[in-house]
Amino acid sequence: NNYDKMVDLVSAINDVKAVDQVLTESYGFKTQVLINANRYQILTALDDYRAKLKADDKLIVYYPGHGNIDEGTQRGYWLPVDSDISKKANWISNREISEVISLFKAKQIMVVADSCYSGTMTTNSLPRPSFDMQPSERKEWLELISEIQSRTVLTSGGVQPVLDIGAGDHSVFADAFLSALRLNKESSLEGYSLYRKIVDKVKHDAGVLDLEQIPQYSPIAHTGHESGEFILVRKQASSQ
């Protein structure tokens, strides 16, 4: 929220704290929350996870913060709190994030970026599952894709500005993301189904505020994606 040389944000801290809560309490993740993080802190945290995650682990990276795009290269950037809009020295490019992720051993990685121009991280679309599968077919499909390496990104919009407000204490994207996770009744929720639960709500809520905002979901280029999917496994009620 609190930028040194840029306009402060309103909802980023509320968003990430709420995401932390639902991922730990409902989906069993062990989390690390960085509040008002600078470039060094973000990249160091990613390096630390690169060192300790094993092949069967899964990782979600959730970034709510400023973003920008280089008009010349059309490359997107995350802007940590020590960023200066007129100087790129402390910006973090999508390419840097992708290069770090390409070195991870973890089988499943999903980056969730709620920032302006975050859609520059997306590439080709993912294979779409059939949503009229029988339960036994879905179970078999989930077991299959869970064994294949995945590197995907879920973004709050395309290559345009996105809303930092619009849903009470949360951005319109964070509100939709949190609602999808909280209301999910499936024991296993794959990334594309999560995206489907989010996209219409974000489009509607942004439209009420006279802004077009359409989330994106796709593989991350050049990171070792192998047609797998990120799968969130909901904790059993008895263990919560």
N, C-alpha and C positions, 0 to 999 in steps of 0.2 A: 504493500500500500504506500509506503513512505519513501518517495524517490528524492534523491539528492538534488537533481537538476532538471527534473521533469514534473509534470502535473501528477499529483498523487492519485491513487486509485481508491475506490470506496469499498469494494466487496472482496478483494482478493484474499485477505486474511480470514474473513468469515468463511469463504468458499473452501479454502484448503483445510481449515480446522474441521469443518463438517465432513469433507471427503475423508479425512483421517479417521474420524469417528466411525463412519459407515464401513470403511474398508477393514478396520480392526475388529469391530464388534460383530458385523454380519458376514464378513468374508474371510476372516482369519489372517489378514496380512499383518506383518510386522513393519512398522512405518517409521520414517524419519521426516519431521516437518521442519522446513527452513522458512523462517519468517523474515521478510525484508532482506532477502539474500542478495549478495553481490555476485559478480562473475566468478570470483575465486571460490566462493563457498559452493556454488552450484556445480561447477566442474569438479571440485574436489569430492563432493558427495557422489557424483557419478563414477569417478575413479575408484572410490572406496567400494562401491557396489560391484564394479567390474572385478575387483580383486577377490571378493568373498562369495559371490554367487556361484552356485554349481549348476551342472547341466540340467538337472530336473527342477530348478527354481523358476519362478516367474516374477516379473517386475512390472509395476506400473509407475510411470513418472508423470506426475500431475503438475503442470505449470500454469498458474493464473498470474498474468502480469502484462506489462506493455510489450508490444511487438512492433516491428517495422519491416519495410521492404526496401531493398536497393533498387531503384528504378532502372539502373543500368543493367544489372545482372539478373533482376527479378528474383533475387535470393532473399528469403525471409530470415528474420533475426528475432531472438528473445532479447529483451532489454532489462537486465537486472537493475537493482536500485541505484547502482553507481554509474549508470549509463548517462551519457550526454547526447541529446538528439542530434547535435551538430558534429559529433565525433564518434567513430565506430570502435574505438579502442576497447571498450568494455562490453560491446554487444556480443552475443553468442549466436553464431550462424546455425541455421538448420544443418548445414554440412558438418559442422563440428559435432552436433548432437548425433548425427547419423554415424560419423566415424567412430565415436565412442561406443555407440550401441553395437556396431559391427564387430567389436572386440569382446563382447560379453559371451559367456558360456551359457547363460540362462536360456532355456528352451523357448519360453514365451515372454515377449516384452511388448508392452503397449504404452505409447506416449500419448497423454491427453493434454492438449494445449488450448487453453482459453485465453487467446491473445489476438490482437489484430494481425492480419495477414498470415495466420497460422496455416492456412490452406496451401501455402507453398511447400509444405512438407509432404503433401499427398502426391501419389503417382497414379498407377493404374488401379482399377477397381479390383476387389477381391471376388473369387468365385462365390456366388450366392447360393446358400442352401435352399432346398425346397421347404416351404413352411407348412406343407400338408403331409409331412412325414408322420408315420405311425410312431408311437413312443419307442417301440423296439428298434425301429430304423434310426430314429434320432439318437438313441443311446449308442448304437453301433457307429454312427457318423461322428459323434463327439469323441468316442474312444479312438477313432482313427485319426482325426485331426489333432488330438491332444498330443500325439506322438511325433508330430511334424513341427519343425522350428517355425516360429512366427515372429515377425517384427512389424507391428502395425501402429498407425497413428490415428487418433480420433481428435478432430479439431472443432473449435467452436464456430468456425466460419470458413470462408474461402479466402480470396485474395482481396479483402476489403476490411475496413474497421468493424469491430464487434462491440457489443454493449458490455460495459462494466457494471451496469445496474439493471433494474427492470423487474426484479422478482423479490421484493422485500430486502432482506439482508444479503441477497445473492445476485450474481449475474444471471441473465436468462439461461445461459448454457449450464452453469453450475446447478441451478435449480432443477433443470431437466435431467441432468446427470444424476443428481442426488435422488430425485424422485424415482428414476428408473431402477436404481440400485435398491432403494428402500422398499419399493412396491413389488419387486421381482419375487415370484413364488417358485420359480424353477430352481432345482438343485444345482444346475449348471447353466450358465448364461454366456454364450460366446459373443465376441466383439461386435459382429454385425447385427445380432439381435439387440444388443445394447444400443447400437446406433439407431436402429429402427424405432426404438422406444423414445429416443431423444429428438429426432430430427423434426417431426411435425410440431411438437410442443415449442421448440426453439423458433421455428418459422412463424408460428402463430403469435407467440409472446413478443417477438421482435416486431412483427407486423403491426401489433397494437400501438407500438411506439414509432411507427412510420419508418422502420428500417428493415431492409432485407438481410437476413442472416440465415445461412444454410450450412449446418455442420457437414463435415466430410469424414470419410473413413476409408483407409486404404493401406496397402503395404508401404513401408518406408524403403525408398530406393537404396541400393548398395549397402545393405546391412545384413544380408544373409537370409532374407525371408524365403521360406521354402513351401509356401502354400498352406501352412498351418493356420491356426486361429488362436487368439487369446481367449481363455476360458476362465470365467470367475465361478468359483465353487462356493455356494452359500453354506455357512455353518448350520449344522443341525440345531433345532431349537433347544434340545436338551443340553447342548454344550455351550450355549450363550449365557 
